Amino acid sequence: MSKVLIVFNHPAPYKVKLFNELSKHIDLTVIFERDSASDRNKQFYDEKSYDFKTVKIKGCKLGRENVISNGVKNHLKHNKYDLIIMNGYSQFAEMGAINYLIKHKIPYTLYINGGLIRQKESKFRRSLKRKYISNASYYLSPDENSNKFLEFYGAKPEKIFNYPYSTIYAKQVLPHVYSSQEKVDMRINASATEEKIFVSCGQLIKRKNYFELIQKWQTMNKSYGLYIIGDGKERSKLQKYIDYNRIKNVHLLGYLSRNDIFNFYHLSDAFIFPSDEDIYGHVINEAMSQGLPVISTPNVNASKKLIVNGQNGYIVPTINSRAFDESIEKILKEDLSKNAIATAYENTIEKMVQAHLDIFKRILTK
């Protein structure tokens, strides 16, 4: 059984699920650099059962996320692995570990959850990225746009392996589309009173662009309800704007559990993802898994990978574009739910696990 080390920043529940499944097939050790991310609700960390080995490292917290620690490097000094996977290169603990690996000519695989090329960045930051990315032996990437990000910083295309990025099991994908009457009954129970229901889910932060979406919704048909699930620094600002402008068809639902989120998806007509940019955006696949076609902006890697215009949703240039207005009307007339579910079935945790195992095998036999 192959002995594998993964260094990851925090125990995100969808990653814990992946690691638990992988541990059934490999001897897996995971180092989490910290217990949580500062911008995540505490309830986010609901996956408490670890079937893999974990290593605690000591360090000094710097700022909101960074950790100064030699813990990863010291662990590498005293332990041998068949495969070392670094899921990051921007934290001090990660930099120290990768510097050690480069110095001692120890191969490492770089794992990314997505990536966007930023043309405006300092020469120093770009040189650091190029160093840590280009020196990896292999790469795991979730989509072709993220591949371009890796190549921009020196990765060789033939060394990049793609995997389906998922946060859901096949059994969680909706087996059938709910009827109109079933949705009406669910809406009554949820006090969702509008004729048509649009939903979005994400952190309420500036980059996610919810303020612009709410402003846009002021011009929409008043019988179209917009329900936003999530919490974050901008929630108070958004609620004040809604209240001040007396917008009756926009509702902030706050943080909800995965089960409650999916239940709300079931009564909705479509999902909107207005983000200015996102290195991936797995909520798109989650929405599709519950039968929702998706309208998304283009600077989101998941939208480019998963959305086929007119089949399971639409990609629009901006929230304020004519294409957005047209996509709203089209999506209400077309029956895209089955196609959305079919897309989700191709992007499950099971398929992600199998892809990872196949990639590991290919790397280890080279």
Secondary structure, DSSP 8 states (H G I E B T S, - for coil): --EEEEEESS--HHHHHHHHHHTTTSEEEEEESSS--TTS-GGG-------SEEE----EEETTTEEE-SHHHHHHHH---SEEEES-SSSHHHHHHHHHHHHTT---EEE-S-----SS--HHHHHHHHHHHHT-SEEEESSHHHHHHHHHTT--GGGEEE----S--GGGS-SS---HHHHHHHHHHHT--SSEEEEEES--SGGGTHHHHHHHHTTS-TTEEEEEE---TTHHHHHHHHHHTT-TTEEEEE---HHHHHHHHHT-SEEEE--S-BS--THHHHHHHTT--EEE-SSBHHHHHH--BTTTEEE-S-TTSHHHHHHHHHHHHS--HHHHHHHHHTS-HHHHHHHHHHHHHHHHT-
